[in-house]
Amino acid sequence: MSLLVSARRLALGAASVIWLAVCVPAPAAAQSQPPQVHKGKGGTPATRKSGTANDQQPVKNTAANITGTVIDRTGAVAVGAKVQLTRDDPSQKQEVLSGENGEYSFSSPAPGPFHLTITAPGFDTQSFAGELKPGEAFVVPPIMLSVATAVTEVKVGVSPEEVAEIEVKQQEQQRVFGFIPNFYVTYTPDAPPLFAKQKFELAWKSVRDPVTLLGVAFLAGIDQAGDQPHGYGQGAEGYGKRFGTAYGDVLTGTFLGSALLPSLFHQDPRYFYQGTGSTRSRFVHALSNAVIAKGDNKQWQVNYSGILGSFAAGGISYTYTPARDRGVGLFLGNSLIRLGESSVAGILQEFVLRRFTSHVPADAPVHP
C-alpha cells in the first residue's frame, strides 16, 4: 500500500472517528390588574340607598384566580399535564390539565394557603405551595418537569415503551456545540431500555440529519483528493460515486449496527456515560464500548450487534467498491477500523464531549 493511501486512510479514519462519535422560554403569565372598586364621596365604597332615584348598583369584586405554566427541562411547554389544587379542606380540591400553550388556571378559589401537585406520564411529580389573598391574581412561577429516573416510578398509567419514547426524544436534542448530533449517548444513570421502534427511530433521525450529510460530503472530498478508490476516477462523476459510497456506508453501518442487529439480539446501541469513579475505570468502560454492550435486560454482555454489524457493513461496502480496488485486506481493514472507531468514540464521549453537548439532563453524572 502506497504512502499516499496510508496517509489518506489515517486522515479518513481520524475524521470518521470524530464525526461518528457524535453520529421558548415558557410564556410569561400576564399579571392581572387588582379588582376595581368604585368609591363614593369621602373615599368609601358606594352603597345602594333604597327608595331613592339616585340608587347605585352594588360593586362586584373581580374574582381571585391562580394561573401558571408547565414546561419540560428543555423549556418547551408541556401539554396535558395534570395540575391538582388542594386546600386544608379536602372538599375544595380542583383539577385541570395544562393547555396547548402549557398554561393552566383555577378560577375563584377561596383565599388562603394552597398546594399544587403537577403530574404527567413519564415525569417526576412536581409541587408548589403558596397563599392566595382575597381578590388576588396569583401567578405561579413556571413548573419544570423532569424525566423520571426509574421505570418503577412511573408504572401507573404509562407503559415502558412510552418511557423509552420520552428518553429518545430527549436524546434527539443533544448536539455538540449546539449543532453536531450526539444522539447515541445517554447521560441518564438508569436509562430505560429501548424497544425496536425507538432503535430504528434513532437510526433514521441520525442518517437524515443535515450535519450527517455534510460529514459524508466532507469524507467524500477527502477520498476525491486522495483519488481513493482509484476506480471511481475524478471530476463530478467521481465525486458523486464517492459521496454515494460514503453515504451507503453510513446507512448500512447505522441501521445494521444500531437498529436491526440490536433489535434481534436485544441489545442497546447507545453509549452509557459513566462520569464517576476513577479515571482508569472510566477509561476501561469507554474503551470496551466496541465489544461490550448493555442488553435490554440491563445486563452487560458481549456486543454481538456492534461486532457483527461492523463486519456486515464492511462486507456490503466491499460489494460496491470498484473491482480493481477490492481485496481481503480492504474488507478486514474496514471492518476492524469500524470497531476501533467505536472504542475511540467511547473515550471522546466519556472525557470530552459531555461538556460541549447541549440539553444534557440536569441529573446526569458530572466529571470529578
N, C-alpha and C positions, 0 to 999 in steps of 0.2 A: 504494500500500500504506500503510495507516494506521500511525501511530507505535506503536500497541499491538502490531500484528502484527510490526513490525520489531524491537521490543524483545523480543517473545516468541521470535522466530527467533534473536536473538543469545543469549538465555539458553539456549534449547534446543540451539543449536549448541555453546556452551561446555560444557554438561552432557554432551552426547553425546560430545565430543572426549575429555574426561577419562575418561568411562566406557568408551568403546570402546578407549582407549589401553591399557587393561589387561585388554579383552574379557571302641623302645622300646629307650629305650636297650637295647642288647643285654643279655640276661640274664647276670648275673654268675655265673661258674662257681664252684661250691661248692668250698671248699678241703678237700681230703681230709685226714683225720687221719693222722699218721705211723703206720707199721706198729707194732703192739703186739708186744712180745716178753716172754714170761713169764720171770721171773727166779727163780733158786733162792736158796738161802741165800748170804749174802755178796754178793748183787747180781750174780752171774754168771749167764749163761743156763743154764737147767736142761738137763741132758743125760740121756740114757737109759742106765741101768745094766742090762746084760744079765744074765739069770738071777736077777732078784730080783722079789719080789711087788709092790714099790712102783715098778715101771718107769713112767716118764712118756713120753708121746708126744712126738716131736720137734716143735718150734715152727716153723710156716710163716710166712715173712715176706710181708706184703702186697705184691703186685707193683707196680712203678712204672707210671705212666701219664702221658700228655701229653694235655691237653684244651684246648679253646678255642672261640671263636665267630667266625663270619664275618658281617659286616654290610655294607650298602651305605652310600653317603655321606649318606643321609637318616636313618640309624640303624636302618633296618629290617633284620631278619635275612635273610641270603642262603641260599637253599635250593639244594642240588645243586652247590655249588662243590667242585672237586676239590682236595683237600689232600694233598700228597705229602711224606712224611718220608724224608729221605736222611741217610746217615752217611758216615764216611770209608770204610767198607766198602760198596761198591755192592750187595752181595748182601743187605744189610739194608734195602733200600728198601721202603716201605709206602705205600699209597694208600687214602684213604677219601673219601666225599662228605659234605658238611655236611647235617645232617638238617632236619626240619621246623622246629625251633627255631634253626637256624643253627649248632648245635654239632657238633663232631667229636671223636673220641677215638682214641688209639693205646694199646693195652693191652700191657703187658710189654715195652716197648722196652728195649734194652740201655742201660746208663748211658754217659754221655759226651757230647761235642758233637753237636748235631744241627742240621738245617736244614729249614725248612718252605717249600714253594712252593705258593701258592694261585692257582688259575686258574679262570675262568668265562667263558663266551661273552659277548663284547661288553665285557669289562672288562680293564683292565691287570693284568698279573701282579704279585702281591704276594709278599713273602718275609719270613721271620723266622728268626733264628739264636739258639740257646740251648745250655745244657749241663744234662743231666739227671744228678742224683746217684742213687746206689743207693737204691731204695725210695721215691723222691720222687714226689709227685703234682704235676707241673708244670702250672701254669695259664698258658697263653699269653694275653697281652693281646688284646682284640678286634681282628681283622684287618679293615680297611676297604677295600672295593673301590671303584674309581673307573672311570667310563665311559672307554673307550679314545678318544683324541682323533683317531684316523685309522682309516679302514676297513682300510687295509693292515696295521694292527697286529693285526687280529682276523680275518683271512681264513680261518684254519684252523678248520673245524668250525662256522662261523656265516655266515649269509647277510647281504648288505647290508640286506635288509628287516628282519631281526631286530635289526640295529644301529640302524636307524631307529626301530623299535618301542621300544627301550630309551630312545632320546633323547626320544621323545614322552612316555613315562611319567614321565620326569624333569621335563619342561616342565609337565605337568599338576599338578605340586606347587607351581609358582611362584605366589605370591599376594602382592600389595601389602598391607602392614600385616597380613599373615597371613590375610586373608580375601577380598580382591578378586582375582579370577582374572587372571593375567597369562601366559596360555598361548602367545600368538603372538609371543614373542621368544625367541631363542636366544642364550645367552651363550658357547656353545662356538665357539672361533675357526674350526674347520673342521668344522662340523656336517654329518653325513651327510644327503644329500637324502631327502625324504620320498616314499614311494610313495602312490598314490591312496588306499589303505586308511588310512594314517595321516592324510592330509589330511581325509578325511571323519570319521575318529575324533575329531580335534581340534575340528572344527566342531561335531559332536554334543555333545562334552563342554562346549563353550563355551555353546551356546544353552540347555542344560538346567541350567546351574549356578544354584543359588538366588540368588546375587548378581546374575546377569544378569536374572532375573525381577524382582528388587527394583528394578533400574535401569530396566527397562521400566515398572514401576508408577510410578516417580518421574517419568519423562518424560511418561507419560500424565497425571499430575497437573498438570504444567506446562501441557500442552495444554488440560486441563479449565479451569484458572484463566484462561487466555487465550481460552477459547472457540474454539479452533482445532483442526480445521476447524469452522467455524460450523455446517455442515450436520449435525453429529452431535448437536447440542443439548446439554442439561445433564442433571443427575441421574445415577442409577446406570447407566441405559441409555447415556447419552452417554459416561460414563467407560469402560464396558465396550467400546464401539466404539473409543475411542481406545487402550485397552490392546491390543485385538486388532490394530489397525493398527500400533502401535509394535512389537509382538512379530512381526508379519508382516514388517516392515522388517528386524528383526534376523535372522529366519530366512532370508529371501531374500538379504540382503546377505552373511551369513556363508557360506551354502552356495554361492552363486554366485561371490563374490569370493575365497573362501578354500578351496574344495573342488572344485567342478565345473570352473570355468574353469582353475584352476591344474593340475588333472589333465589337461585337454585340451591346454593349452599347455606342459605340463611345466615349471611354474614353482613356486617356493617361496613360500607365502603369509606366511611369518614375517618379522619384523624381525630383521636380523642386527646385533647390538650391536657397535659398533666399539671404543669405550672407550679407544683410544690415538690418538696423533697430535695435531696442533694443534686448537685449538677450532674454527677455520674449517673444516678438513677434516671434523671430526665433524659440524658443523652442516650442511654441504652433503650429507653422507651421510644425515643424518636427514631433511632437507627433501626430498630426491629419492625418499624412500620411496614416494610416491604414483605416481611414473612410472617408477621403475627397480626391477627385482626380480632376484633371483638365480635362474637356471634350475636345473633338476635336473642339468645338466651342470656346475654350479658356476661358470658364467659370468654376468656381469651383462648384462642385456638390458632392452628396453622392457617395462614392466609391463602387458602386454596384459590379464592377468587382473584386475588392480585397476581399470584404466580402464574396460574393458568391463563389469566387474562393477558398478561404480558407476552407470553409465547403465542397465544392465539392471535393477538393483534399483530405480532411480528410476522406470523405466517401469512396472514391476509395481506399485509403490506408487501410481502415478498412476491405475491402473485401479480401485482400491477407495477412492479419495478421492471424497467427495460431489461430484456434478456441478457444483454451484454454486461450488465452491472450486477446480475444475480450471483449468489454463491452461498454455501453453507455458512461461511464466516459472517456474511451480511445478516442472515437470519438470526444466528446466535448472538451476534453483537448487538443488534437492535433490541432483541428480547431482554438481554442482560442489562442493557442501558436503561430500559424501562424500569426494571427492578431497582437499579441503583438510584434512579431519579426519585423513586418512592421514599427511599431512605433519606436522601438529601432534602427532599421536600419536608419530611418529618422534622428534621433538625431546624430548618427555617421556620416551620410552624411553632415549634417549641421555644425557640430562643430569640426569634427576630420579629416575625410578622404580627404577633398579637398587639404590640404597642402601636402599630400603624393601621390596624384594622378598625373600621367603623362598626357601630351597632353591636359591640361585644356586650353580652349580658352583664348586668351590674354585679351579679353574684358569682362571676367567673373567678377562678383562682388567679392570683397575681404573681408576678416574678418576685422571688425573695430578694 
